[in-house]
Amino acid sequence: MGRYLGKRLISTIPLLLVISFVVFMFIHMIPGDPARLVAGQDATKEDVAVVREQLGLDEPLLVQYGSSVLRLVLSLPYFMAEFLIM
């Protein structure tokens, strides 16, 4: 039983990565520029470029995806600890 459960849990990891990548790509296909929204309507092109660099939107999509997954994985222990304390 333990071996079966272990195999099922390990096989879930690639599935979660594929689903998260598909969702990430859908989010990036939404029209609009997040840097423009953060910078504001009357921001100059230079201001938008600075915001885009700060948010990491000037990086390739795979780098953005990798950094978002890494950020999620590193933040999980924090959220788990906060949940267990409550």
Secondary structure, DSSP 8 states (H G I E B T S, - for coil): -HHHHHHHHHHHHHHHHHHHHHHHHHHHHSSS-HHHHHH-TT--HHHHHHHHHHHTTTS-HHHHHHHHHHHHHHHHHHHHHHHHH-
